[in-house]
Amino acid sequence: MERLFTSSRKLVQNIKTHYVRDMHNDINWNSRLVAILGSRGTGKTTMMLQHIQLYEDLNETLYVTADDFYFTTHRLEELAEKFVLYGGKHLYIDEIHKYKGWTTEIKNIYDKYTDLKVVYSGSSILELEKGGSDLSRRKIEYHLPGLSFREYINIKENLHLPKYTLEDILAGKVDFPYQTLKPLQLFEEYIREGYYPFFIEGDYSMRLTGVIKQIVEEDVPNFSDFDVASVHKLKKFLYVLAQSVPFKPNYSKLERDLGISRNTLPQYLLYLEKTGLISLLREKAKGIKLLEKVEKVYLQNPNLSYVLSETTPDIGHIRETIFFAWIKVNHFISSSKVSDFEIDENTFEIGGKNKTRKQLSSIDAEKAYVVKDGIEYSFQHTIPLWMFGFIY
């Protein structure tokens, strides 16, 4: 136990706090049970350690990773019991998806130690947890996406540019320091190597490749009944998707080409979506906002395209991918029969600087927007693509 305290203190003291993501302030850290979920590499560990350094008493706080050697011979409940006896009040558990039977033990800890506050992080794949204890009535859950374009600029340039609502962006109200920064140049860097916070550490492609490998070879198998052969098929499936996104699912063709059962393919798509490797664009159901069939499959963000694609990714696909990634963080977004996307009854057509409104001619002009890459300023219902990167 003493080793855990020593390790925790060192990690907390060494974390940098010059930039803390806005989502930190959205979290109710005073809740008795907080879950921070998200894909690998999005900064969950950093956010927890930053919070401990800035706001917690280190004598009453412990940070542990769920795959620590300590847990080969000890249980989480046992750790919590000892920690409380030592006067502990704040327990932070990282990568909890690596601990078997975690839901039951977290429930027991919550019920037994009413003065102990627990924060845990894990892969978004935890949403697919089957069996164990239901924590939905006990926990407050948050999802941490990758960096927005705004956050990337703030970290890279040491700024504090504010975020904007979708309504403000559509009205062209984004205030950008054009005198000192070039948004198009920064955007070009961001779509290649800026979605994950570890861009500041260098060797970006190598790090991202490692993240993808861990997700496919460790996270999914640990959470499913996938054997070695299934993992190989999943990797092959991801590779095929990367070469052809945005991809309209054709299960019969995939079954023939990959040798994967038609009944298994939806499961593959779901796992890849929950681990943050792909995004599924669905149709909107009639009447109420329910998700129906998958219309298109995208890689979750354009950085993945540059790592996984054999050739230079199609810029048109890149534009759609990043727009989708940003908007779905806070808004319901679905496919459109006349354009690329539909959001709150508005339609959006994505393209380069020469994109026209021809495809939107049949739509109410007040509800139709052209989103262009390669332009710096808004004009009426034509909005620069990069501006949507200020939505969170």
C-alpha positions in Angstrom: 0.0 0.0 0.0 2.9 2.4 0.8 4.2 1.8 -2.7 0.9 2.9 -4.2 0.9 6.1 -2.1 4.5 6.9 -3.2 3.7 6.2 -6.9 0.5 8.3 -6.7 2.3 11.3 -5.2 5.1 11.2 -7.8 2.6 11.1 -10.7 0.6 13.9 -9.3 3.6 16.1 -8.6 5.0 15.6 -12.1 1.9 16.4 -14.1 1.8 19.8 -15.9 -1.1 22.0 -15.3 -0.4 25.0 -17.6 -3.4 24.0 -19.7 -6.5 22.2 -18.3 -9.3 21.3 -20.7 -12.6 23.1 -20.3 -14.4 19.8 -19.7 -12.7 19.7 -16.3 -15.0 22.4 -15.1 -18.1 20.5 -16.4 -17.4 17.6 -14.1 -19.1 17.5 -10.7 -16.0 16.3 -8.8 -17.9 16.4 -5.6 -20.1 13.5 -6.6 -19.5 10.3 -4.8 -19.0 8.3 -8.0 -17.7 9.9 -11.2 -17.0 8.0 -14.5 -14.8 9.6 -17.1 -15.0 7.5 -20.3 -13.3 8.0 -23.7 -11.0 6.5 -26.3 -7.4 5.8 -25.6 -5.2 8.8 -25.8 -7.8 11.6 -25.3 -6.3 12.7 -21.9 -8.4 11.0 -19.2 -5.4 10.2 -17.0 -4.0 13.7 -17.4 -7.3 15.3 -16.4 -7.5 13.2 -13.2 -3.9 13.9 -12.2 -4.3 17.6 -12.9 -7.4 17.8 -10.7 -5.7 16.0 -7.9 -2.7 18.4 -8.0 -4.8 21.5 -8.2 -7.7 20.7 -5.8 -7.1 17.7 -3.6 -5.2 17.1 -0.3 -2.5 14.5 -1.2 -2.7 13.1 2.2 -6.3 12.1 1.6 -6.0 11.2 -2.0 -4.8 8.1 -3.9 -4.4 7.5 -7.6 -4.0 3.9 -8.9 -4.2 2.2 -12.2 -6.4 -0.9 -12.4 -3.7 -3.0 -14.0 -1.2 -2.4 -11.2 0.6 -5.5 -9.9 -1.0 -4.8 -6.5 -4.2 -6.2 -7.9 -2.8 -9.5 -8.8 -3.1 -10.4 -5.1 -5.5 -7.8 -3.7 -9.0 -6.6 -4.6 -10.3 -3.1 -5.1 -12.6 -3.5 -2.1 -9.6 -4.4 0.0 -7.7 -1.3 -1.2 -10.7 0.9 -0.5 -11.1 -0.5 3.0 -7.4 0.1 3.9 -7.5 3.5 2.3 -10.5 4.6 4.4 -8.8 3.3 7.6 -5.8 5.5 6.7 -8.0 8.5 6.4 -8.5 8.4 2.7 -11.3 10.4 1.1 -10.7 10.6 -2.6 -9.9 7.4 -4.6 -9.0 7.7 -8.3 -8.9 4.5 -10.4 -7.5 4.7 -13.9 -8.3 2.3 -16.8 -10.8 0.4 -14.7 -11.8 -1.7 -17.8 -8.7 -3.7 -17.1 -10.0 -5.0 -13.8 -12.3 -8.1 -13.9 -15.5 -7.7 -12.0 -15.1 -4.0 -11.4 -18.8 -3.1 -11.5 -19.7 -5.3 -8.5 -16.7 -4.1 -6.5 -17.3 -0.4 -7.3 -20.9 -0.9 -6.2 -19.9 -2.4 -2.9 -17.4 0.3 -2.3 -20.0 3.0 -3.0 -22.5 1.3 -0.6 -20.0 0.6 2.2 -18.0 3.8 2.4 -20.3 6.7 2.2 -17.6 9.3 2.9 -15.3 8.1 0.1 -15.5 9.8 -3.2 -14.5 7.6 -6.2 -13.5 8.8 -9.7 -12.7 6.1 -12.3 -11.7 6.3 -16.0 -12.0 3.8 -18.7 -12.6 3.0 -22.4 -16.0 4.0 -23.8 -16.4 0.3 -24.5 -17.5 0.0 -20.8 -20.9 1.1 -22.1 -21.2 -2.4 -23.5 -20.6 -4.0 -20.1 -22.8 -7.1 -19.6 -23.6 -8.6 -16.3 -22.3 -7.4 -13.0 -23.8 -4.6 -11.1 -25.8 -1.7 -12.5 -24.1 1.6 -11.6 -26.4 3.9 -13.6 -28.2 5.2 -10.5 -25.0 5.8 -8.6 -22.5 7.3 -11.0 -22.3 10.5 -13.0 -20.8 9.7 -16.4 -18.8 12.0 -18.7 -17.2 11.4 -22.1 -13.9 13.0 -23.0 -13.5 13.5 -26.8 -10.2 14.2 -28.5 -9.0 17.8 -28.8 -11.2 20.3 -30.7 -9.4 22.6 -33.1 -9.8 25.4 -30.5 -8.1 23.3 -27.8 -5.3 22.4 -30.2 -4.6 26.1 -30.9 -4.8 26.9 -27.2 -2.3 24.3 -26.3 0.1 24.9 -29.2 0.0 28.7 -29.0 -0.5 29.0 -25.2 -3.8 30.9 -25.6 -7.3 30.8 -24.1 -9.6 31.2 -27.0 -13.3 30.7 -26.0 -15.7 28.1 -27.3 -18.9 29.0 -29.2 -22.3 27.5 -29.5 -23.5 26.1 -32.9 -25.8 29.1 -33.2 -23.0 31.6 -32.8 -20.9 29.7 -35.3 -23.7 29.7 -37.9 -24.1 33.4 -37.3 -20.4 33.9 -38.0 -19.6 35.2 -34.5 -16.3 33.4 -33.9 -13.7 36.0 -32.9 -10.3 34.8 -34.1 -6.9 36.5 -33.8 -6.3 36.8 -37.6 -3.6 39.4 -37.0 -1.3 36.9 -35.3 -2.5 33.4 -36.4 -3.4 31.8 -39.7 -6.4 29.5 -39.2 -6.0 27.5 -42.4 -2.3 26.7 -41.7 -3.1 25.6 -38.2 -6.1 23.5 -39.4 -3.9 21.7 -41.9 -1.6 20.7 -39.1 -4.5 19.7 -36.8 -6.2 17.3 -39.2 -2.9 15.4 -39.6 -1.5 15.5 -36.1 -3.6 17.4 -33.6 -6.7 15.4 -32.4 -4.9 13.7 -29.5 -3.2 15.7 -26.7 0.1 13.7 -27.1 0.9 15.8 -30.2 3.0 17.9 -27.9 5.3 14.9 -27.2 6.4 14.3 -30.8 6.6 11.0 -32.7 2.9 11.4 -33.3 2.3 8.7 -35.9 4.2 6.1 -33.9 2.2 6.9 -30.8 -1.1 6.9 -32.6 -0.2 3.5 -34.2 0.5 2.2 -30.7 -2.9 3.4 -29.5 -4.7 1.7 -32.3 -2.8 -1.5 -31.7 -3.7 -1.5 -28.0 -7.3 -0.9 -28.7 -7.7 -3.8 -31.2 -5.3 -6.3 -29.5 -6.0 -5.5 -25.8 -9.2 -3.5 -25.1 -11.6 -5.3 -27.4 -10.4 -8.9 -26.5 -10.5 -8.0 -22.8 -14.1 -7.0 -23.1 -15.4 -9.6 -25.5 -15.1 -13.3 -26.3 -12.8 -12.6 -29.2 -10.0 -15.1 -29.8 -6.8 -14.6 -31.7 -8.5 -15.4 -35.0 -11.3 -12.9 -34.3 -8.8 -10.2 -33.4 -7.0 -10.8 -36.7 -10.3 -10.4 -38.6 -11.1 -7.2 -36.6 -7.8 -5.7 -37.6 -8.4 -6.7 -41.3 -11.9 -5.2 -41.1 -10.5 -1.9 -39.7 -7.9 -1.8 -42.5 -10.5 -2.3 -45.2 -12.7 0.4 -43.7 -9.7 2.8 -43.6 -9.2 2.4 -47.3 -12.8 3.1 -48.3 -14.3 5.6 -45.8 -16.9 7.0 -45.8 -18.1 3.5 -46.2 -21.7 2.5 -46.9 -22.1 -0.9 -45.2 -22.6 -3.8 -47.6 -22.7 -6.8 -45.3 -22.9 -9.4 -48.1 -19.8 -8.1 -49.8 -17.9 -7.8 -46.5 -18.8 -11.4 -45.7 -17.4 -12.5 -49.0 -14.3 -10.4 -48.9 -13.3 -10.9 -45.3 -14.8 -14.2 -44.4 -16.6 -12.6 -41.5 -20.1 -13.8 -40.7 -22.9 -11.4 -41.7 -24.3 -11.7 -38.2 -20.9 -10.8 -36.6 -20.3 -7.6 -38.7 -22.6 -5.3 -36.8 -20.9 -6.4 -33.6 -17.5 -5.5 -35.1 -18.8 -2.1 -36.0 -20.2 -1.5 -32.5 -16.9 -2.4 -30.8 -14.9 -0.2 -33.2 -17.3 2.7 -32.6 -17.3 2.3 -28.8 -13.5 2.2 -28.7 -13.3 5.5 -30.6 -11.8 4.1 -33.9 -14.9 4.7 -36.1 -18.1 6.8 -36.1 -21.4 5.5 -37.5 -23.6 8.0 -39.2 -27.2 6.8 -39.0 -30.5 7.8 -40.4 -33.0 9.7 -38.2 -36.2 7.9 -37.4 -39.4 9.5 -38.2 -41.2 11.4 -35.5 -38.8 11.1 -32.7 -35.0 11.3 -32.6 -34.1 7.6 -32.6 -31.2 6.1 -34.5 -32.0 3.6 -37.1 -29.8 1.9 -39.7 -26.2 2.9 -40.3 -25.9 5.0 -43.4 -22.2 5.6 -43.5 -19.1 4.5 -41.6 -16.3 7.1 -41.0 -13.0 6.8 -39.2 -13.5 8.6 -35.9 -11.1 11.5 -36.8 -8.8 12.4 -39.7 -5.6 11.7 -37.8 -6.6 8.0 -38.0 -6.9 8.3 -41.8 -3.4 9.6 -42.2 -2.0 6.7 -40.1 -4.2 3.8 -41.5 -4.5 4.7 -45.2 -2.1 3.3 -47.7 -2.3 6.4 -49.8 -2.9 10.1 -49.1 -6.5 10.3 -47.8 -9.1 11.9 -49.9 -9.5 15.5 -48.7 -13.3 15.5 -49.2 -13.5 12.5 -46.8 -11.2 14.2 -44.3 -13.5 17.3 -44.3 -16.6 15.2 -43.6 -14.9 13.2 -41.0 -13.7 16.1 -38.8 -17.1 17.9 -39.1 -18.8 14.8 -38.0 -16.4 14.3 -35.1 -16.8 17.8 -33.7 -20.6 18.1 -34.1 -21.5 14.8 -32.5 -19.9 15.7 -29.2 -22.8 17.9 -28.3 -25.4 17.6 -31.0 -27.6 15.0 -32.6 -26.3 14.6 -36.2 -27.8 12.3 -38.9 -27.5 11.6 -42.6 -29.4 13.8 -45.1 -31.1 12.8 -48.3 -30.0 16.0 -50.1 -26.7 16.9 -48.5 -24.0 15.5 -46.3 -25.5 16.0 -42.8 -28.6 17.1 -41.0 -28.5 18.8 -37.6 -31.6 20.2 -35.8 -33.5 20.4 -39.1 -30.7 22.3 -40.8 -28.7 20.7 -43.7 -25.0 21.0 -44.2 -23.0 20.4 -47.4 -19.2 20.1 -46.9 -16.7 20.9 -49.5 -13.7 23.0 -50.7 -13.5 26.7 -51.3 -15.2 26.3 -54.7 -18.2 24.5 -53.4 -21.5 25.9 -54.6 -25.1 25.9 -53.2 -26.4 23.9 -56.3 -27.0 20.7 -54.3 -29.0 22.7 -51.7 -31.2 24.5 -54.2 -34.3 22.5 -53.3 -34.0 23.3 -49.6 -35.3 26.3 -47.6 -32.3 28.7 -47.9 -32.6 29.6 -44.2 -32.0 26.0 -43.2 -29.2 25.2 -45.7 -25.5 25.8 -45.0 -22.4 25.3 -47.1 -19.4 24.5 -45.0 -16.2 25.3 -46.9 -12.6 24.4 -46.3 -10.0 26.9 -47.6 -11.7 30.1 -46.5 -11.1 32.2 -43.5 -14.4 34.2 -43.0 -18.1 33.5 -42.9 -20.5 35.0 -45.4 -24.2 34.6 -44.9 -24.9 30.8 -44.9 -21.4 29.9 -46.0 -19.2 29.0 -43.0 -15.5 28.1 -42.8 -15.0 24.4 -41.8 -12.4 25.3 -39.2 -14.9 27.5 -37.3 -16.9 24.4 -36.2 -13.7 23.3 -34.4 -14.6 26.0 -31.8 -17.8 24.2 -30.7 -16.2 22.6 -27.7 
